[in-house]
Amino acid sequence: MMGHQLLFIMGGYVATRHLLELGHRRIACVTGPLLQEDSTARLCGYREALESEQPKLIVRESTDRLNEF
């Protein structure tokens, strides 16, 4: 399972770096429930990419609402 988690981290990182390289600076990461490892791993990759560019870009907004759609 560790290999899959690394793929999710890299996916979040690569996607975010791509947007940063295009000049985007307001990039959101919308995840599923953070109890799911894939969501947490993608968020980790996203955060690593932003922190390498500009640490002050990271803002965390948490919602615990389910089934509102």
N, C-alpha and C positions, 0 to 999 in steps of 0.2 A: 504493500500500500504506500510505502514511503516514496516510490518512484512516481506514483500518480500525484502525490502531494507536491513534489518538485515541479511536475508539469504545470500544475495550477499556479504555483508561485511564479514560474517563468512566464506563463501566459499573461498574468496580471502585470508583470514587470514589462514585458515586451510591448504589450498594447499601450501602456501608459507612456513608455519611452517614445514610442512612435508618435503619439499625439504631442508630446513635449517637443520633439524634433520638428514637428510641423508648425510650432509656435503657439500651440494652445497652452493656456495657463490655468484655466478654470475647468478642471477635469473631475468629474464625479465618478465614484465607484459605488454602484448599487449592487448589494449582495443579497443572497438568501439568508436564512437564519444562520447566525454565527456559530451555532452549535454544530453545523455541518462543516466538516474539514475542508471541503472544496471551496466553500465561501470564505472561510478564514484564510486559506492559502492564497486565493486570488487577491484578497485585501492586503495581505502581507506583501505580495509582489508590487501592487499598486503603491503602497506606502514607501517601499524601498526606492522605487523609481522617482517618486516626488521628493523624498528626502535627499536623494543624490543631486537633484536639481536645485531645490530651494525648500529647506525645512519649514519655512513659515507658510507654505501653501496648504498644509494639511489641516483640515477641520473635520472633526468627528461629530456626526449627527446620528443619534440613535433613536430608532422607533421600534416599539415592540408590538405594533399592531398587526394582527393577523386577520385574514379573510375580509378585508375591507373593499375588495374589488368587485 
